[in-house]
């Protein structure tokens, strides 16, 4: 097990790589443990939970809402969870997001640990302290920024991860390469999804690299005043598509990244010319790059994005692969280009 500490404004988050779930007790001395997981993860890994109180929630983004948060809180009350209790989320991005949110508000805050079980959660959702729930069609509209005590990487969970969830997670990996790491982009071009699924060392190295990229960005801008916004590349349009179509997060972000690349080519001053390379890489990892949709409805949802400021939205656009910038785009300009970029 390899431990790396990342320092944030008021917290240190310990990431334990290549860890064994059986040793999680060593991180929680003095605390009672309550696990929260979803029904899918529980069905594959029942033996891991048999000695602990475990709250199970339905799987899927449709359940990332206040009703599910209220259910978890009610179960914590039944278990007589108190300020000494540690809530440990074991699951994908929905589970880590909602458990972090509940931990931040239950009794005005209890400690939380995360055990991400999907590629997407390992490289993105579990990192950075953003916790939250959706409000109808509007993703992550309600939430907090609060760091977990630890993030625990047991790669054996990936052995039961469906192929579609591997594909889903690689969208966030490609996003990190696009905004911050041209070398990693070139490495991804050399391999395939099959290569990463069948080489434990290869996927472990890739996950650790992505954790470092996101953690370093967040550590320098925890509350999203500057560079942390770069992590929203592909997410502005992607989130609108995701909830409108009920599409997996990574698929929607892939389409959103292509739209952002197209916008990068059209906006004055960017002169971006590498959209085709990014589309090719997304195809290589079996991610979609377009969608048949109602552009007007997508635009209406997009207008409620958290990144909107009065008459425009801060978009993340690319100068080159590995070099992203924040660009304020007026809503009128975005609307006039919308059907061309999406």
N, C-alpha and C positions, 0 to 999 in steps of 0.2 A: 504494500500500500504506500502510495506516494502522496504526501501532504504538501499543498501549496496554499499560503495565506494571501488573501487580497484585502487591502486596507481601503475602507471607504470613509466617509466623513466622520461618522461616529461609531463605526463597527469594523470588526475584522471577520471576514467570512473564510472559513477553512474548507478548501476543496480536497477531498480524499479520492484520489484516482486509483483505478485498479483495485478497488476495495471489495471486501466480502461482507455481505449483509449480516452474517452471523456476528460480526464484531461491532455492530452498531451500538450495542450496550455500552461499550467503552467510551462513547462520546456523550453519554447522557447521565453520567454519575450524579446522583442527588436529585434527579428528576423522575417523576412518573411519566410513562410514555403512553401516548394515544396515537395510533396510526390512522390516517385517512387514505383511502385508495378507491379505485373504481372497480366495478364488478368484473371487468375484463381482466385486469391485472390480478385481482384476487382469485379468479378462477384458474389462472395459470400457476399461481404461487401460494396456494393456501398454507403450505407447510411453513412458510416464512412468517406468517401472522399468528400461528396457533397459540403462542404464549402471551399475546398482547391484546388489550382491548383495541378493536379495529372498527372504524366507521366506514361503511361502504356506500358509495354514491353511484348513480347510474353513469355510464360512460357517455362521452360525447359533448361537443360544444353547446348543444341545445340545453344542457343541464348546468351550464356555467352562469347561474343567475342567483338572485336573492333568495328564492325559495330553497335552493340547495344549500346556500350558506346558512339559512335559518335552520334547516334540518341538522346540519353539522353542529351548530350551536346548541340545539336542543339535546342532541346526543351527548355533547360534552357536559351539559348540566346533569343529565342522567348519570353519567360516570363520575360526577362530583369532581370534575377537573378544576384545578385552582391555579394560582399564580406559579406554583412549582411544577405544573404540568408542561411537558414539551409535546407539541403537536408535530408529528412527522408525516409529511406527504410522500406517498409512494405511488408514482404514476407519471403520466404525461403532462403536457402543458396545462390542460384544464384542471387537473388535480393540484399541481403545484401553485397555480394562480389562485384558486379558490381557497386552498388551505392557508396560504400566506395571508390572504385577505381576512379570513376568519381569525387567524392567530393575532393579527394586528388590532382587532376590535374586541375580541372576547376578553372580558375583565380588563378592558383598556390595554390589552397586550400581554400575550404569553409567548414564550420562546418557540421557535419553529425551526425544524430541520427539513431538508429536502432530499429525496432519493429519486432522481429522475429516471424513468424507465424507457423513454423513447429517445430517438436521435434528436428530435426537435426540442424536447425538454432539456436534454443534456447540453446542447450547444447554445440554447437561446432562452427558453421560457423560465428555467430555474435560476438564471443568472441575472443579477442587477437589482433585485429587490422590488420590482414592479409586481404588485398583486392586485387582483381585481375580478370583477364579474361584468357580464354584458347586461345591457338594458334594451331588450327587444333586438332590433336590428343593429344597435350601436355597440360596437365591441369595446370592452374594457372601459366603459363610461364611468364606472364606479370602482374606486380602488385606492390603494395607498402605495407609498414607496417605503419599504421597510425590509432590511436585510435579514436573511436567515442566519442561524448560528453556523450551520455547515451545509455543504452540498456533498452528497455521498455517491460516488460513481462505481456501481457494481455492474460491470459489462455483461454479466451472465443474463441480466434481464433482456438484453438484445436478442438472445437465442430464441425467445418466443415472440419477438416483435414481427408483426406481419410485414410483408414486402411493401405494401402500400404506405406503411408508416416510415419505412426507411426512405422511400421516395419523398414523402412529405417533409421529413427532416432535412434532406439535402438542399431544399430551397433556402433555408437559413444559412447553411454553410456556404452556398454559392453567393448569397447576399454579403456575407462577411468578406469573401474574396473580392467581390466587386467594389466594395467601399474602402477596403483597407489593405488588401494583400494580393498584389498581382502575381507574386511567386506562388502562393497557394492556388490561385486560379490556374496557373500553368500546370501545377501538380494534378489538380482535378482533371484537367484535359487528358492527362496520361493514363488515368485509371477509369474504372467503371463502377457502377453500383455493385455488381457481382464481386469485383475485387475487394471492395471494402467489407462486404458481407462475409467473405470467406477468409479474411486475414485479420485476426484479432489485434495484432500489433499495428497494422495499418490504420484501422478504425480508432484504436486507442490514441495513437499519435494525432490523428485528425481532430478528435474530440478535444484533446488537451490544447491544441493550437487554437481552436475556436473559443474555448473557455477563456484563454489568455487574451484574445482579441477583444471579446465583449467586455471582460472584466476590466481591462485597462481603459477602455473607452468610458465605462461607467464610473470607474474610480476617479477619473479626471473631471467628470461632470454628472454627479449622481442624480441631480434633480432636473436634468434636461434643460439647461440654459444655453448650451452650445453644442459641442461635438456629439453628445449622446443622441441628438436628433438624427445623426447619420444612420443610426440603426433602424430608422423608419423607411429606409430605401425599399420601395415596392409596396409599402404598407398602406399608404394613403388611399390609393385606388384598390389595392388588394383587400383591405378590410371591408370595403363597401361590397365588393364582389363576393367575398366569403360568406357574409351573412345573407345577402340577397339570394344567392344560389345554394346555400347550404353546402358549400364546397370545403374540402379539407384546407386547413390554414396554408400549408406549404404550396398547394396548387394555386390558391388565390394570390399568394405573394409572388409566385413565379410569373403569373400573368401581370401582376402589378409592376414587377421589375421591368418587364418588356415595355409596358406603357411608359414607365419612367425613362427608360432608354430612348424610346421614341421622342419623348418630350425633350430629353437632353439634346437630341439631334436638331430639334426645331427652335429651341430657345436661343435668342441672340447671346453671343459671348461664350457659349460652351463648345461648339464645334465638335461634338462627340461623334465618333465614326466607328465605334466598335460594337454596335448593337447586334450585328450578325454573329459575332463570336459568342456573345452571351446567350443568344437564342440557341445556338448550336450546343453549348454546354448544358443548357436546361433540357434540351431534347435528349442529350446523351444520358442524363440522369432521369429520363422518363417523365419529366415534368411538362405540364401544358403551357403553351405560350399565348393562347388566345381563347376567347369565349364568345359565343353568341349571346347577346344580352340586350336589355333595354337601357340604352345609354342615358336616357333622361332620368330613369329611376336610380341608376347608379350614381349619377351626378347629384341627385337630391340627397341620397344617403351621405355621399362624400362631403356635402356642404356642412354636415353636422360633425365632421371629424374634429377631434380634440385639438388638432394642430391649426385649425382655422383661426385667423385673426382678422376681424372685421370683414374687409372686402377681398380677402385672399387667403392662401394657404402656403405654409412653408413646405416646399417640396424638396426631396433629396434627389439631386441630379448628378450625373457623372461627367467629369472632365475627361478622365481616362479610366480604364480598369485599374482599381486600386486607389482611385482618387475621387472622392465624392465631395460635393459642396451643398450647402443649404441655399435655396433660392426661393424668394418670395414670388409667388405667381398670382396675379390678380384673378379673381373668379371669372371675370369677363373674358380674359385671355384664355384661361383653362377651358371654359365652356366652348369657345370658338374652335379650339383644337381637339376637343374631346373625342369626336368620332374618328379622327385621324390617328390618334395615339393608342386608342383601345380597340 
